[in-house]
Amino acid sequence: MNGHLSAVRFRHKIFKGRKRQMQKKMKYSEQLFLYELRDIVGDDNVYTDSIEKKSQSLDVWWITRYTMFNDVEIPEPLAIVFPECKEQVVEIVKLCNNYDMPVIPRGGGAGDGGGTLAITGGIVVDLKKMDKVIELNKKSLTVLVQPGMLQKHLEEYLNKHGFTMNHFPASYHTSAVGGFISTNGTGVLSSKYGKLIDMVRKIEVVLPDGKLFTSLPVSHHSTGPDFSKMFIGAEGVFGIVTEALIKVHPMPEKRSFLAYLLPNLEEGIEAGRKIMVNGLLPCIMRFYDEKDTEHILTKQYNVEGEGCFFMVGFDGVGSVVDAQTSEADRIFKEAGGIDLGDKQAWKWWNNRLKSYYPPLDYVCEPWMTAVTDTVASYEDIEKVYWAMKSAVEDGFEKYEAVFHAHFSHWYDWGASFYPTFLVKDIPKDKEEALDVYHRMLSACARASIDNGGVVNEHHGIGIRNGRFIKEIYGEQSFAMIKDIKEAIDPKRILNPGKLGL
Amino acid sequence: MLFNEKTTETIKMCRCCFMCRHACPTFLATKLDSHTPRGYAINLARINEGMADWYEEGFERLFHCSQCGLCKELCEFSWPEDEMVLEGRREMIKAGKEPAVIKKAAKDLMKNRELENDMFNKKIYDKKNCDILYIAGTALKNGQEDIIRSVCEIFENTKMDYTMQSIEDISGIILSELGYTEDADKWIKGYFDKINALSPKRIVVSCAHTYDFLKNHKNLLNKKDITIEHVLEIIGEKIENEEIDFKKEKEEKVMYHDPCRIGRGHGIYDTPRMIIEACSGGSVVEFHHSKDEAECCGAGGCVNLTYPKIASCVAAKRIEQAIDEEVKTVVTACPNCKKVFEEAAEQKDIDIEVLDIAEYALKNL
């Protein structure tokens, strides 16, 4: 089923809520399928109860929150299965091929685009029991790890041995390595250490027909295209990750942070660009627009004054860090930045996850919200920002829509920013509420695409942004992606309806 | 809304938040989202807003939560998810919809309340105005005579004036943890009447659950200057006063598991470590997460009593760390922790010895 159409059908299909969950009558073929599934993984690894299904139905996407707590039916899988090894994953996929049963791979399930929802039915393959470190290689500085390991647990393991992966996203506590690979995730230190595509050296996946693909033992070679990249950011539509070899680093000798208040957005972006293009290699660059500065930082970190908060950090060998810090300081002061001292920056670093706890996080409120992280080149980024801001605040003035953003992942060719749109007073009518959400999302995304931006930078596409994929790539390029999908997965069993496919 | 304002607020805050999932011991054992504070909150929200009822398959998982409080500890804003789950249990029980295994456990508890304590000479029991009333608690309920004997031997060796109750009844503590609040409330006066009748100066317990319960209900004790102490605090006091000494024949690697109810519950971390170091001659080998971040053994919240398979899975996750650290001895300070670790070690064929702190101290005296 076309991902766009399925998303449209899903968002317009509103059922009357039920007070009591009735047992649905299962078809004989489904019963047989479940019997064979239990034969592969054991009874203790197959769940069909509504409590677990409901718990897994809620990711970070506003739509799943809205529909669940407004008693709108959310599509549920037939079953949730927990394989314990790659061999079981292979057998599960082969079984699903026999039954034409969709397979939805799931790690932490904390994405914000419905990427792990079973919108066309099928089963969820929850990889969290595959959570082992297989090998830490201290010579080549790599770790071979299974996809279900939570990032925090992997980092704790590495720290115990004097290493770090340097991957610290907001979902650090809760998401799994396989999920980060599948969405090509990014953490706060990405400006220096990159995205998952930069960190993965080798990958093993179970293909839609049950075959196992293993990429070459090294990631930099000239032995044909690097096919491992095909699965990074693919959100499980081309294969299920069962193992990954990931780069690790020794713990840095020194880490330093600086914080400044820049006069406006333009000066801040330019200061950030200069730092990146001059090869200063910051590990972290975090720049907040006026509204975000006011909203998050004044309330949480007591940052006073008007302007835009900018935080930058360097890590590594002590003397190099000192030189980098000194040059960055010069650039910021040239841009009119007021030095806030490193105390604010360290406070941000030590409390960087605090704003994701309720009541600080929007998710605990019924407000309509979305993050539409976007990445663009330096010549386009400011244009994209103002276009998206106008699309939301001018286009949806009736709903008092608010737009605020911070710039969080910087490259030597451009940057990404993390815009949030917010409507506190949601229309009471459910159809209208969903309609406003989708129109606002479309307006925001298209403002980015029309001005040279790419949606998304690190949250993945899922269902939410699937309908923009064709626009982002263009018809012919998208046709090539569809052809690959049809060649590799002719039965369309792997994560159907996601990534616009 | 079915739940009170505080629980409703906790449900609202926690149902969409993933931030403590990584730490929940039950989740770490089963990997089910419905075994996390968020999972509990989502489904309690559905009940609260009339979108579900208790008949749905899976609601029994409210009784798989070990009530360890680690979620609350790690939450930046200390949302009381453990209390939220307990409220869920209470409402389910009020509605008469609790699982059959819970109903049976409660019925058995109420039918067989009294635990006969007849290990020793009759002279020991029910003495009034003693220095110490020693309550064995779950050590007696679990039949862990070794723990009780070790404690009494330490008392004897240090010439302490102590007594015990010939009949103990901790049924109300267990009923309270299960969620049978009304039944626990009916039991409580009788429990404290019996203690007050003996009028000790100090109450000393082996069991972390009894310790926590007594501390939280101290106002029901007549003597206002009465102290409630865990056995390990007495041992620690004896070491500091140089009233006892240890062999220290050879240095051994020992891990200490912090029971939730005395560790996170009451901040007792240093004394047990001091005791172990005094005995072993070396430093305690810490679990990966210890002290205020220690994962539960799995026995809390009566899970070992009602869903032993779940408790055993949780315990195995914890005890397996001893293999990684190449440690042969794990010491703890709660009979329930000891029991569930021993059972898990046996099932998983893990070669370790699990000792209560009193047993460990006596072994090295």
Interface residues (C-beta under 8 A of the other chain):
Chain A: G17 R18 K19 R20 Q21 Y47 D49 S50 I51 E52 K54 S55 Q56 L58 V60 R65 M68 F69 D71 F82 G108 G109 A110 D126 K128 K129 D131 G148 L150 K152 H153 E156 K160 S171 H173 T174 L353 K354 Y356 Y357 P358 P359 D361 V363 C364
Chain B: K12 M13 C14 R15 C16 C17 F18 M19 C20 R21 H22 K31 L32 D33 S34 T36 R38 G39 I42 N43 A45 R46 E49 G50 M51 A52 D53 Y55 E56 E57 G58 F59 R61 C75 E76 F77 W79 H288
